[in-house]
Amino acid sequence: MSAEPSSVPPASSPSAPRYGVWLVGARGSVATTAVVGCAAVAAGLHPPTGMVTETPDFAASGLPPLASLVFGGHDTVDCPLPKRAEHLADGGVLPHGLPTAVHAELVAADREIRPGGPTLRDADTGPARTDDWIDVFAADIRDFTDRHRLAGTVVVNVASTEPAPADGALPPSSLYAAAALRAGCGYVNFTPSTGLHHPALAELAAEACVPYAGRDGKTGQTLLRSVLGPMFQQRALAVRAWSGTNLLGGGDGAALADPAAAAAKNAGKERVLADTLGAAPEGEVHIDDVPALGDWKTAWDHIAFDGFLGSRMVLQTIWQGCDSALAAPLVLDLARLLLRAGQKGITGPLGELGFYFKDPVGDGPASLGEQYTELKRFAARLSDAARLSDAARLSDDAGDSGAER
């Protein structure tokens, strides 16, 4: 973190390795909350509530300490992070006084934010221009990594949702994803945007030899669906219809007012139900932009299902929360997991991280409980003990082969 004077004590010794977290959408609510939260938890100002990687199941995984993380990123807006954090505190997303307590860390991160672009409107400017954008973004990431002498950097997309591309051109999210690969960095797509899912990037992803995960973080309504869907299926209760409504404001609300962007968001919500129930039930999810709500969201679900002898029943759920506060700890989790995976030489799509996503890469279970089991297995793979165990097993296998000969 920053070396400037602050009420936060020094993050780590000068000789300890440091790691980069490069945020696409670095001045947004999720990114700002992640930077503030990392500094606050590292300094002992707040507990790591919501951070799965800070629970006992991950204690032996060798994850980079929060104090070792250095932040930078791209964004198309110019509101400084300290000011953005104050806005979030005024809206009740961050505790009052916390932006002041970690002001030096916010200033340090803000200095590392580079101009983003292009917009979706001018992204389709031909292959040569597209490659130029990728080169610029990749150079920014490499410069950040080199100047701070980082042991590794991961790129995390937390920008606003974009519509799915209609003409085969690389949308902005895919340009940033390609830049991450070109810079030799792990990549996480925490949004429903295309990112690495674009078919034009399949070969690049296969050749990059970096870990990547995504897409679309599972933070609220869909988190609940991934628990309730398996419950209905396992109890042999027939779900007839599942409808939902989301009311939200802030940048996400404005972005999802675009029907095409909302369709990209809803695809992941519907996929979870289809995967956990075996088939998609009737019903849709509606997303309404309510600017007065700011960074807060209300998600309502209405589930119609049949019980024994055809008795008709209904379950309704209401989830009220702050997306930024739900997402930020998961962003920190994923950054640490991918940085450690890179250390261990684990590359390619990390389906084991499906616990965090609506539309995870690779194959894996859809229910939250099974996904958590997969995540714990992955955490065990990351530990130094796992490496020693693998080495011992290989040694034993070699000895057995020699004895057979």
C-alpha positions as CSV (number, residue, x, y, z in Angstrom):
1,M,0.0,0.0,0.0
2,S,1.1,3.6,0.3
3,A,4.1,4.8,2.3
4,E,2.5,8.2,3.0
5,P,1.7,9.1,6.5
6,S,-1.7,7.8,7.6
7,S,-3.5,6.5,10.6
8,V,-3.1,3.0,9.1
9,P,0.2,1.3,10.2
10,P,2.7,0.1,7.6
11,A,1.2,-2.7,5.6
12,S,4.3,-5.0,5.3
13,S,8.0,-5.1,5.6
14,P,10.0,-3.6,2.6
15,S,11.4,-7.0,1.9
16,A,8.1,-8.9,1.7
17,P,6.8,-9.6,-1.8
18,R,4.0,-7.4,-3.0
19,Y,1.3,-8.2,-5.5
20,G,-0.8,-6.1,-7.9
21,V,-4.5,-5.9,-8.3
22,W,-5.4,-4.0,-11.5
23,L,-9.1,-3.0,-11.5
24,V,-11.0,-2.3,-14.7
25,G,-13.5,0.3,-13.6
26,A,-11.1,1.3,-10.8
27,R,-13.1,4.4,-9.7
28,G,-16.4,2.6,-9.4
29,S,-18.2,1.7,-6.2
30,V,-17.0,-1.9,-6.1
31,A,-13.4,-1.0,-6.8
32,T,-13.4,1.8,-4.3
33,T,-15.0,-0.4,-1.6
34,A,-12.4,-3.1,-2.3
35,V,-9.5,-0.6,-1.9
36,V,-10.9,0.9,1.3
37,G,-11.8,-2.5,2.7
38,C,-8.4,-4.0,2.0
39,A,-6.7,-1.2,3.8
40,A,-9.1,-1.2,6.7
41,V,-8.9,-5.0,7.3
42,A,-5.1,-5.1,6.8
43,A,-4.8,-2.4,9.5
44,G,-7.1,-4.1,11.9
45,L,-9.7,-1.3,11.7
46,H,-12.5,-3.7,10.7
47,P,-13.0,-7.5,10.7
48,P,-12.9,-9.4,7.3
49,T,-16.6,-10.0,7.3
50,G,-17.7,-11.5,3.9
51,M,-14.1,-12.6,2.9
52,V,-14.3,-16.3,2.5
53,T,-10.5,-16.5,2.1
54,E,-10.1,-15.2,5.7
55,T,-11.9,-18.2,7.2
56,P,-10.1,-21.3,8.7
57,D,-10.5,-23.4,5.5
58,F,-8.0,-21.1,3.7
59,A,-5.5,-20.6,6.5
60,A,-3.0,-23.0,5.0
61,S,-3.4,-21.9,1.4
62,G,-0.5,-19.5,1.3
63,L,-2.6,-16.6,-0.1
64,P,-0.9,-13.2,-0.4
65,P,-1.6,-11.1,2.7
66,L,-4.0,-8.2,2.3
67,A,-1.3,-5.9,3.4
68,S,0.8,-7.0,0.4
69,L,-1.7,-5.9,-2.3
70,V,-1.0,-2.8,-4.4
71,F,-3.9,-1.4,-6.4
72,G,-4.1,0.3,-9.8
73,G,-6.4,0.2,-12.8
74,H,-8.2,1.7,-15.8
75,D,-11.3,3.9,-15.8
76,T,-13.0,6.3,-18.1
77,V,-14.1,8.7,-15.3
78,D,-11.9,11.1,-13.4
79,C,-13.5,11.3,-9.9
80,P,-10.6,10.7,-7.5
81,L,-10.9,7.7,-5.2
82,P,-10.8,9.7,-2.0
83,K,-13.8,11.8,-3.2
84,R,-15.5,8.6,-4.4
85,A,-15.0,7.0,-1.0
86,E,-16.5,10.0,0.7
87,H,-19.6,9.8,-1.5
88,L,-20.0,6.1,-0.6
89,A,-19.7,7.0,3.1
90,D,-22.3,9.7,2.7
91,G,-24.6,7.0,1.2
92,G,-24.0,4.6,4.0
93,V,-22.0,2.1,2.0
94,L,-18.8,2.8,4.0
95,P,-18.5,3.7,7.7
96,H,-18.2,7.4,8.3
97,G,-14.6,8.4,9.0
98,L,-13.1,5.3,7.3
99,P,-12.2,7.1,4.0
100,T,-10.2,9.6,6.1
101,A,-8.5,6.8,8.0
102,V,-7.3,5.2,4.8
103,H,-6.8,8.4,2.8
104,A,-3.2,7.7,2.0
105,E,-4.0,4.3,0.6
106,L,-6.8,5.8,-1.6
107,V,-4.4,8.5,-2.9
108,A,-1.8,5.9,-3.7
109,A,-4.2,3.7,-5.6
110,D,-5.7,6.7,-7.4
111,R,-2.2,7.7,-8.7
112,E,-2.1,4.3,-10.4
113,I,-5.3,4.6,-12.4
114,R,-4.8,5.2,-16.1
115,P,-7.4,6.5,-18.6
116,G,-9.6,3.7,-20.0
117,G,-11.4,3.4,-23.3
118,P,-12.7,3.0,-25.9
119,T,-16.4,3.3,-25.2
120,L,-18.7,0.6,-26.6
121,R,-19.7,3.0,-29.4
122,D,-16.3,3.4,-30.8
123,A,-14.8,0.0,-29.9
124,D,-15.3,-1.3,-33.4
125,T,-12.6,0.7,-35.2
126,G,-11.0,-2.2,-37.1
127,P,-8.4,-4.8,-36.2
128,A,-5.4,-2.5,-36.3
129,R,-7.0,0.0,-34.0
130,T,-8.3,-2.7,-31.7
131,D,-4.7,-4.1,-31.4
132,D,-3.5,-0.6,-30.5
133,W,-5.9,-0.4,-27.6
134,I,-4.8,-3.8,-26.3
135,D,-1.2,-2.8,-26.6
136,V,-1.8,0.5,-24.6
137,F,-3.7,-1.3,-21.8
138,A,-1.1,-4.1,-21.6
139,A,1.7,-1.5,-21.4
140,D,-0.1,0.2,-18.5
141,I,-0.3,-3.1,-16.6
142,R,3.3,-4.1,-17.3
143,D,4.5,-0.6,-16.2
144,F,2.6,-0.9,-13.0
145,T,4.0,-4.3,-12.3
146,D,7.6,-3.3,-13.1
147,R,7.6,0.0,-11.2
148,H,6.4,-1.6,-8.0
149,R,8.5,-4.7,-8.5
150,L,5.5,-6.9,-8.0
151,A,5.7,-10.6,-7.6
152,G,2.5,-11.0,-9.7
153,T,-0.5,-9.0,-10.9
154,V,-4.1,-10.0,-11.5
155,V,-6.6,-8.0,-13.6
156,V,-10.2,-7.9,-12.3
157,N,-13.0,-6.5,-14.3
158,V,-15.5,-4.6,-12.1
159,A,-16.7,-2.1,-14.7
160,S,-20.4,-1.5,-15.5
161,T,-22.2,-4.2,-17.5
162,E,-22.1,-3.8,-21.3
163,P,-24.5,-5.3,-23.8
164,A,-23.4,-8.5,-25.6
165,P,-21.6,-7.7,-28.9
166,A,-23.9,-8.1,-31.9
167,D,-21.4,-8.0,-34.8
168,G,-18.4,-10.0,-33.7
169,A,-16.3,-7.0,-32.8
170,L,-14.3,-7.0,-29.6
171,P,-16.2,-5.0,-27.0
172,P,-14.3,-2.9,-24.4
173,S,-14.4,-5.7,-21.8
174,S,-12.7,-8.1,-24.2
175,L,-10.0,-5.5,-25.0
176,Y,-9.1,-5.3,-21.3
177,A,-9.2,-9.1,-21.0
178,A,-6.8,-9.5,-24.0
179,A,-4.5,-6.9,-22.5
180,A,-4.4,-8.9,-19.2
181,L,-3.3,-12.0,-21.2
182,R,-0.8,-10.0,-23.3
183,A,0.7,-8.6,-20.1
184,G,1.0,-12.2,-18.7
185,C,-1.5,-11.6,-15.9
186,G,-4.3,-13.7,-14.4
187,Y,-7.8,-12.4,-15.2
188,V,-11.1,-12.3,-13.4
189,N,-14.3,-11.1,-15.1
190,F,-16.6,-10.2,-12.1
191,T,-19.2,-8.7,-14.6
192,P,-21.7,-10.2,-17.0
193,S,-19.8,-8.5,-19.9
194,T,-18.2,-10.6,-22.6
195,G,-14.5,-10.4,-21.5
196,L,-12.6,-13.6,-22.3
197,H,-15.9,-15.3,-23.5
198,H,-15.4,-13.8,-26.9
199,P,-14.6,-16.5,-29.4
200,A,-11.8,-14.4,-31.0
201,L,-9.9,-14.7,-27.7
202,A,-10.1,-18.4,-27.3
203,E,-6.7,-19.1,-28.9
204,L,-5.0,-16.3,-27.0
205,A,-6.4,-17.6,-23.7
206,A,-5.2,-21.1,-24.5
207,E,-1.7,-19.8,-25.2
208,A,-1.4,-17.3,-22.4
209,C,-0.5,-19.8,-19.6
210,V,-2.2,-17.7,-16.9
211,P,-5.1,-18.5,-14.6
212,Y,-8.5,-16.9,-15.3
213,A,-12.0,-17.1,-13.8
214,G,-15.5,-15.6,-14.2
215,R,-18.0,-14.5,-15.2
216,D,-20.6,-12.3,-13.3
217,G,-20.1,-12.3,-9.5
218,K,-22.8,-14.1,-7.5
219,T,-23.6,-11.6,-4.7
220,G,-27.3,-11.4,-3.8
221,Q,-30.4,-12.7,-5.6
222,T,-28.5,-15.4,-7.6
223,L,-26.6,-16.4,-4.5
224,L,-29.9,-17.2,-2.9
225,R,-31.2,-19.0,-6.0
226,S,-28.1,-21.2,-6.0
227,V,-29.2,-22.4,-2.5
228,L,-32.9,-22.6,-3.0
229,G,-32.9,-24.3,-6.4
230,P,-31.0,-27.4,-5.1
231,M,-33.4,-27.5,-2.1
232,F,-36.5,-27.8,-4.3
233,Q,-34.8,-30.3,-6.5
234,Q,-33.5,-32.5,-3.7
235,R,-36.8,-32.4,-1.9
236,A,-38.6,-33.4,-5.1
237,L,-40.8,-30.3,-5.1
238,A,-41.9,-29.2,-8.6
239,V,-41.2,-25.5,-9.3
240,R,-43.8,-24.2,-11.7
241,A,-42.7,-20.6,-11.9
242,W,-39.9,-18.4,-10.6
243,S,-40.1,-14.6,-11.2
244,G,-38.1,-11.8,-9.8
245,T,-37.6,-8.1,-9.7
246,N,-34.5,-6.0,-9.0
247,L,-34.7,-2.4,-7.9
248,L,-31.4,-0.6,-7.9
249,G,-29.7,2.7,-8.5
250,G,-26.1,4.0,-8.9
251,G,-24.0,3.2,-11.9
252,D,-25.3,-0.3,-12.2
253,G,-28.9,0.8,-12.2
254,A,-28.1,3.3,-15.0
255,A,-26.1,0.7,-17.0
256,L,-28.8,-1.9,-16.6
257,A,-31.5,0.5,-17.8
258,D,-30.3,-0.5,-21.2
259,P,-32.4,-3.6,-22.2
260,A,-29.4,-5.2,-23.9
261,A,-27.2,-4.9,-20.8
262,A,-30.1,-6.1,-18.6
263,A,-30.4,-9.2,-20.9
264,A,-26.7,-10.0,-20.4
265,K,-27.2,-9.7,-16.6
266,N,-30.4,-11.8,-16.5
267,A,-28.8,-14.6,-18.6
268,G,-26.7,-15.7,-15.6
269,K,-29.6,-15.5,-13.2
270,E,-31.7,-17.8,-15.4
271,R,-28.8,-20.2,-16.1
272,V,-28.4,-20.9,-12.3
273,L,-32.1,-22.0,-12.1
274,A,-31.8,-24.2,-15.2
275,D,-28.7,-25.8,-13.9
276,T,-30.0,-26.5,-10.4
277,L,-33.6,-27.4,-11.3
278,G,-32.8,-29.4,-14.4
279,A,-34.9,-27.1,-16.6
280,A,-35.8,-23.4,-16.7
281,P,-39.2,-22.7,-15.0
282,E,-41.6,-20.1,-16.2
283,G,-41.0,-16.5,-15.2
284,E,-38.6,-13.6,-15.8
285,V,-36.4,-11.2,-13.9
286,H,-37.1,-7.5,-14.3
287,I,-34.5,-4.9,-13.5
288,D,-35.6,-1.3,-12.7
289,D,-33.3,1.7,-12.3
290,V,-34.3,3.7,-9.2
291,P,-31.7,6.4,-8.9
292,A,-32.9,7.4,-5.4
293,L,-31.6,4.0,-4.1
294,G,-28.0,4.9,-4.9
295,D,-25.8,1.8,-4.2
296,W,-28.5,-0.1,-2.5
297,K,-30.6,-2.8,-4.1
298,T,-33.8,-4.7,-3.3
299,A,-34.3,-8.1,-5.0
300,W,-37.7,-9.9,-4.7
301,D,-38.4,-13.4,-5.9
302,H,-41.8,-15.2,-6.2
303,I,-41.5,-19.0,-6.4
304,A,-44.6,-21.0,-7.2
305,F,-44.2,-24.8,-6.6
306,D,-46.3,-28.0,-6.1
307,G,-46.1,-30.2,-3.1
308,F,-47.5,-33.6,-2.3
309,L,-50.8,-34.5,-4.0
310,G,-50.5,-31.3,-6.1
311,S,-50.9,-28.9,-3.3
312,R,-49.9,-25.4,-4.6
313,M,-47.6,-23.3,-2.5
314,V,-45.5,-20.1,-2.8
315,L,-42.2,-19.0,-1.4
316,Q,-41.3,-15.3,-1.5
317,T,-37.9,-13.8,-0.7
318,I,-36.7,-10.3,-0.3
319,W,-33.0,-9.4,-0.3
320,Q,-32.1,-5.9,0.6
321,G,-28.4,-5.0,0.5
322,C,-25.5,-3.0,-0.9
323,D,-24.0,-4.6,-4.0
324,S,-20.6,-2.9,-3.5
325,A,-20.3,-4.2,0.1
326,L,-21.3,-7.7,-1.1
327,A,-19.0,-7.7,-4.1
328,A,-15.8,-6.1,-2.7
329,P,-14.8,-8.9,-0.3
330,L,-15.3,-11.4,-3.2
331,V,-13.1,-9.4,-5.4
332,L,-10.4,-9.5,-2.8
333,D,-10.9,-13.2,-2.4
334,L,-10.6,-13.8,-6.2
335,A,-7.5,-11.6,-6.6
336,R,-5.7,-13.5,-3.8
337,L,-6.8,-16.9,-5.2
338,L,-5.6,-16.2,-8.7
339,L,-2.3,-14.6,-7.5
340,R,-1.6,-17.8,-5.5
341,A,-2.6,-20.0,-8.4
342,G,-0.1,-18.2,-10.6
343,Q,2.6,-18.7,-7.9
344,K,1.8,-22.4,-8.0
345,G,1.9,-22.7,-11.8
346,I,-1.9,-23.3,-12.1
347,T,-3.1,-21.9,-15.4
348,G,-6.1,-22.0,-17.6
349,P,-9.8,-21.7,-16.7
350,L,-10.4,-22.2,-12.9
351,G,-13.8,-23.9,-12.8
352,E,-13.1,-24.6,-9.1
353,L,-14.0,-21.0,-8.4
354,G,-17.6,-21.4,-9.6
355,F,-18.7,-20.6,-6.1
356,Y,-18.2,-17.0,-6.9
357,F,-19.9,-16.7,-10.2
358,K,-23.3,-17.0,-12.0
359,D,-21.7,-18.2,-15.2
360,P,-18.4,-19.8,-14.2
361,V,-15.7,-20.9,-16.7
362,G,-15.2,-24.7,-17.2
363,D,-17.4,-27.4,-15.9
364,G,-18.6,-27.8,-12.3
365,P,-21.6,-28.1,-10.1
366,A,-24.3,-25.4,-9.9
367,S,-25.4,-25.7,-6.3
368,L,-23.6,-23.4,-3.8
369,G,-22.9,-26.3,-1.4
370,E,-21.1,-28.4,-4.0
371,Q,-19.3,-25.4,-5.3
372,Y,-18.0,-24.6,-1.9
373,T,-16.7,-28.2,-1.6
374,E,-14.8,-27.6,-4.9
375,L,-13.5,-24.3,-3.7
376,K,-12.1,-26.0,-0.5
377,R,-10.4,-28.6,-2.6
378,F,-8.8,-25.9,-4.7
379,A,-7.6,-24.1,-1.5
380,A,-5.9,-27.3,-0.4
381,R,-4.1,-27.5,-3.8
382,L,-2.7,-24.0,-3.2
383,S,-1.0,-24.9,0.1
384,D,2.7,-25.6,0.3
385,A,1.8,-28.9,2.1
386,A,0.1,-30.0,-1.1
387,R,3.2,-29.4,-3.1
388,L,5.3,-31.3,-0.7
389,S,2.7,-34.1,-0.7
390,D,2.8,-34.2,-4.5
391,A,6.6,-34.4,-4.5
392,A,6.6,-37.2,-2.0
393,R,4.0,-39.1,-4.0
394,L,6.1,-38.7,-7.2
395,S,9.2,-39.9,-5.3
396,D,7.3,-43.0,-4.0
397,D,6.0,-43.7,-7.5
398,A,9.5,-43.5,-8.9
399,G,10.7,-45.9,-6.2
400,D,7.9,-48.3,-6.9
401,S,8.7,-48.3,-10.6
402,G,12.4,-49.0,-9.8
403,A,11.5,-51.9,-7.6
404,E,9.3,-53.4,-10.3
405,R,12.1,-53.2,-12.8
